[in-house]
Amino acid sequence: MFQFFKKKTNLEKLEVKYKKCLEEAFLLAQVNRTKSDEKYKEAEAIAQQIVQLKTS
C-alpha cells in the first residue's frame, strides 16, 4: 500500500541498473556495435555484483 515510502535495497537498485544497461545495449546494437559491446560488458559487471550480493 505504501510502497513509495519503502527505500530500495542495493540489490534492487543493481537489478534496475542491469536491466537498463541491457536495454541500452540492445538499442545501440542497431546503430553502433562497439558501443553496444561496451554496454553489455558494463551490464555483465553489474550482474557479477548482483551475484555477489545474493551469495553473501
N, C-alpha and C positions, 0 to 999 in steps of 0.2 A: 504494500500500500504506500509506504513512504520510502520507496526505492531511491528517490532522488537525494535523500539525506545520507544514504549509505555511501561511504567512500570506497573506491575501487581498490582492490589489493594489487600488489605488484604483478602477480600472475595475470590478473585480468587486464591490466594495462599493457603487458607484454603481448598478450593474445590479440588485443585490438591492433597494436602496432604491427604485429606479424601479418595479420590479415590485410592491413592497409598496404604494407610493402609488397605482398604478393599481387594485390590488385594493380598497384602501380607498375610492377614488373610485367604483368600481362599487357597493360596498355602500352608500355614502352616497347614491348616486343614487336608491335605492329609498325613502329616507327624506327627505333634505333636499338639494334640487338645488343650492342656493347653496354649501353646504359641499363638495359633490361637485365643483363647478366649481373651487373653490379648491384642492382636492387635485389635480385634473387639471392646473392651472396649475403647481403645485409639481412634478408629475411631468414636465411639459414643460421646466421649468428644469433638472431633473436630466438629461433627455435631451440638452439643449444641452451640458451639462458632459461627458457621455459622448462626444458627437461631437467636442468639442474635444480630449479625451484621445486619441481614436482617430486624429485627424489630426496630432497632434503627436508 
